[in-house]
């Protein structure tokens, strides 16, 4: 859960987590985040330069809400709250295990310095993950570790891409298709705001063809097979197989430079409807 106060008020966060801990009989882990994409930050008016301070302030306040009866109150640049008894209280004492989402190595170090678990979404190799693991536990055991909250959660989780199928080539094909789409939509979400013209306005996208697969890039190449000028959001729908190039063209939402016959096959070449 993102915990900068403009996104979620700390008292409401404490109530929700405690409620989930109660109905799950003490099986909740409390995952936190400060937000990273422009879409998230601008949507809630969180200044990028202040999001880390907001996260740190909020996690300190929330963990006190878990244990203090009543909560003694808070006065900071990001949260002002008078003395209140924030209920319910958690089943796990002093509170559920704390985690923070990490997309960068520096945030894993932040987790270690705060004595909380690191949820890494970095898609690194197993070898890199092993190095990060060593750094995490070294910091956790050092004097730099000043635990947030009232209990240490010494755990690191790392996301690695994987695709399972009984046929190796099918697994590779589907894995590459999913990875390409994940990377593309992530680039748009993390780089652009909802009002950015590259997302909502016509933008030239170079379509590169490799075999029978298509890839979209916002770069110029010599003699491209196809250049589509259309909003990034429409290109996302095209790649996902929920929009047809001919339909976009007929609606005047796309300008085409290149081979129309090739362009008509782009939905298929990007993967078309989900194979699952």
Secondary structure, DSSP 8 states (H G I E B T S, - for coil): -B-STTTS-HHHHHHHHHHHHHHTTS--EEEEB---SHHHHHHHT--GGGHHHHHHHHHHHHHHHHH-SSB--EESSS-EE-SB---S--SSSS-SEEEEEESSHHHHHHHHHTT-EEEE-----HHHHHHHHHHHHHHHTSTT---STTS----EEE-------SSHHHHHHHHHHHHHHHHHHHHHHHH--TT-HHHHS-EEEEEEEETTEEEEESS--TT-SEEEEE-HHHHHHHHHTSS-HHHHHHTT--EEEE-HHHHTTHHHHTT-S---
